[in-house]
Amino acid sequence: MLTPEPGDSGTQVALRASGILRFLPATFLTVWLCGWAVGEWFGLRLFASMVRTLLGWSVLGPWLPPLSGRMPSGVALPFFIVFVTLWLTLWTVGGIGAFLQMMTLLFGRDVVRWGPDGLEVEHWALLPISRSRLGAQDITGFRSTRGNLVADGRRRATRITGLGSEEDRRQLGAMLEAWRAESAPPAPLAPDESPISEFVAVRDETGAVALTRPPGARRSTGVLLAVLGLVLLAGVSSVFSQKTGASLIVAVIVLSVASAACLYGSLWLLAARETWLMGPSRLERRRQLLGRTWSVECVPLELRLARSTDSDGDTRWDLVATGAGRQLTVASSIDDPNPPLTLGTWLSERTGARFVKRDAEGILSRAS
């Protein structure tokens, strides 16, 4: 029985990791982390050796003894530096994530507070891991999915807890629904406000509201791809001095194709612009790159929320626009129907198009 108690800003409950089956994945993660530690030690020694070779910095010697062997030279050196740095970063982040997951399985505790100031969730694993806060007007409902209690919002879903028993999460969901019912309803969007964070609202040439992607994430990804493409291109030059015969041809083809793909993706992300224009029963996707324009239009427009499941069991939600024999995917999300559902409802209101959303039957009344 879940028992609420007074908290600093209203009412709170605490849910803890329970059940003997949780020790099975915790044991697997413990074994995996032992192997991860070996790889991390090797990666740190390799990185330290690279730093000392490049900068003559020997202060790390007592703690990270250098590896034997010689550093690559010539045009292969930048490729080696980028590869080691990227690999070590991803390997370290993955290990930290696995460690936190193991600690959560063994010692996890989620504290959920709600009151006049909103909903606050703290995730603990001996030490605090994360903290999130939601205003009552930002929440459209609560639901259980894949063993987690989730708060739905117009822009995204937020995981509340996956700890405790199924009955504990059911009781907590009922308490939170009762609290939300007593709170003020969600505030309406401003005329020029984008319904989801994946888009920003702009004005087209006629002064009407249109949607486009924010440039921040596109630019950072584009720059990363450009650097990777140039490094791969440098690798193409280096193989000519190190390979001969068939191995030279294979290495040049593989590196050239990978470099071209990275550079093309970088060009598209940095220089292209995609805008969604809307009108009565009409949606147009317009792409512009280096003075050229490609346009695809769906008329008469129909919007559909489609759900599919991949081999890993993840659910993909797509907002699909159809019309005149064309089909366009406007927005997508993994395991979170709220962004495409919210955007579809917003577009339906502005274009007058029919929005078919049978696949989201469990959350329709809360997110519409």
Secondary structure as UniProt FT lines:
FT   STRAND          5..7
FT   TURN            8..9
FT   STRAND          10..16
FT   HELIX           20..22
FT   HELIX           23..55
FT   TURN            59..63
FT   TURN            74..75
FT   HELIX           76..107
FT   STRAND          108..115
FT   TURN            116..117
FT   STRAND          118..125
FT   STRAND          128..134
FT   HELIX           136..138
FT   STRAND          139..145
FT   TURN            146..147
FT   STRAND          148..153
FT   STRAND          157..161
FT   HELIX           166..181
FT   TURN            191..192
FT   TURN            197..198
FT   STRAND          200..203
FT   TURN            205..206
FT   STRAND          209..212
FT   HELIX           215..239
FT   TURN            240..242
FT   HELIX           245..271
FT   STRAND          273..279
FT   TURN            280..281
FT   STRAND          282..289
FT   TURN            290..291
FT   STRAND          292..298
FT   STRAND          302..309
FT   TURN            311..312
FT   STRAND          315..323
FT   TURN            324..325
FT   STRAND          326..334
FT   HELIX           338..351
FT   STRAND          354..356
FT   HELIX           358..360
FT   TURN            361..363
FT   HELIX           364..367
//
